[in-house]
Amino acid sequence: MENELSQLLKVRRDKLKDLQDCGRDPFKITKFDGQIKAEEIKGNYENYDGKHVTVAGRVMSKRRMGKIGFAHLQDLSGQIQLVVKKDTLGEEEYEFFKKLDIGDIVGAEGNIFTTDAGEVSVAVEKMTILSKSLLPLPEKFHGLQDPDLRYRQRYVDLIMNEDVKNTFIKRSAIVRSIREYLDGQGFLEVDTPMLNTIAGGASARPFITHHNALDIDMYLRIATELHLKRLIVGGLERVYEMGRQFRNEGMDIKHNPEFTSIEIYQAYTDYEGMMDLTENLIRNAAKAVGCGDKITYQGTEIDLSHFERLTMIDSVKKYAGVDFNEIKTDEEAVKIAKEKGLEPEEAKSTRGDIIALFFDEFVEDNLVQPTFITDYPVEISPLAKRKPTQPELTERFEVFITGREFGNAFSELNDPIDQRERFKAQVALRDAGDDEANMMDEDFLNALEYGMPPTGGLGIGIDRLVMLLTDSYSIRDVLLFPTMKPID
């Protein structure tokens, strides 16, 4: 098999040399203008029938019948058939067509017609080889199926698998729909630093790098929250940023060390306002990729027309049968946790921590239909505003669909004194060995002391939203180049 492949590679290189020797080196061609997309022609045949057109793309199939040849050319939109006649093209040019390999990139000019078999085609009058494929594409009928190889060689995956290409076209449409919606609501898109001296805005383990000129360690950002709230302080009342975040964590079907999220902050609203915004963004994104309110994800129908709203305590009561409204002390909470087979960490054994532990263990997987889980314990919400009537809870929600978290939002904490105490509690956890706990951010506290208006903030995972709306099983299926362990 290896010898056979080596021979194929030699044959392709020999064909390239023949092209170069006769002055037709494809790699010296710098541009090819005027091409019309395959689907534009096929979808509007009545406008193109008999018209002279230019097309370009990759040769995906080729066959000959005496003095006539056929090839299918693939561009971004799809495929179109080329019909090449020796009498029309001339003997010398027809010889070049005969030497084309599957995978070569060519440009062709000719008139549009329909074959006797009913296929819209280009009757080729001129052909130009624009790039020589020196490696053979995967075999047509089996394609590129090995998932590991597909992720490592996404360029081949995109060539061979139409549904993969469509996923990333839809991803672009989803991202565009979010930006258009927010821009239409008066939000300002901004950029904040990816390199930070403090890793803040989320509970996550950061990547650490070193700045040589300043001789200091720096962190790739884990969230954009604290910088964006500084902008709210500065008077930019509606801001958002969509971009990469970096978290030094494990990889699975829901997690990649670098991922895309959007964070949105709006002055003079609260987490209720962010719930409305979340529903609008998700439904609008679904519409952008041709989905209605009813979608199917991995065989399960999801109804985006209704988002249930349930407090965290009520959700635990519903799915675990434990009512934390009746449990008032940390000791009682730890006791009931152990009775249910849970083992709280010593540093995370408050009532609030135990509520969150129950939620993770018994509730999250059940939240298949769109659900807002609200009113999180203050212990796990260091940046959220307390509920005035229940100060042990915060005005925070997370949105869940298919048993996965898609977004996180708060009525933002704007009390600098309270915020300092929350940071201190996080630092204590960090000192106890929790390297995902928040760090103290004195500059952010300084900003809050100038005064931040009541503000609602929201973060949505773009990759997970794309997974949902393209029915993709793994986050790797919606990342063009997911993180992979080196083959070496």
Secondary structure, 3 states (H helix, E strand, C coil): CHHHHHHHHHHHHHHHHHHHHCCCCHHHCCCCCCCCCHHHHHHCHHHHCCCEEEEEEEEEEEEEECCEEEEEEECCCCEEEEEEEHHHHCHHHHHHHHCCCCCCEEEEEEEEEECCCCCEEEEEEEEEEEECCCCCCCCCCCCCCCHHHHHHCHHHHHHHCHHHHHHHHHHHHHHHHHHHHHHHCCCEECCCCCEECCCCCCCCCCCEEEECCCCEEEEECCCCHHHHHHHHHCCCCEEEEEEEEECCCCCECCECCEEEEEEEEEECCCHHHHHHHHHHHHHHHHHHCCCCCEEEECCEEEECCCCEEEEHHHHHHHHHCCCCCCCCCHHHHHHHHHHCCCCCCHHHCCHHHHHHHHHHHHHHHHCCCCEEEECCEHHHCCCECEECCEEEEECEEEEEECCEEEEEEEEECCCHHHHHHHHHHHHHHHHCCCCCCCCCCHHHHHHHHHCCCCEEEEEEEHHHHHHHHHCCCCHHHHCCCCCCCCCC
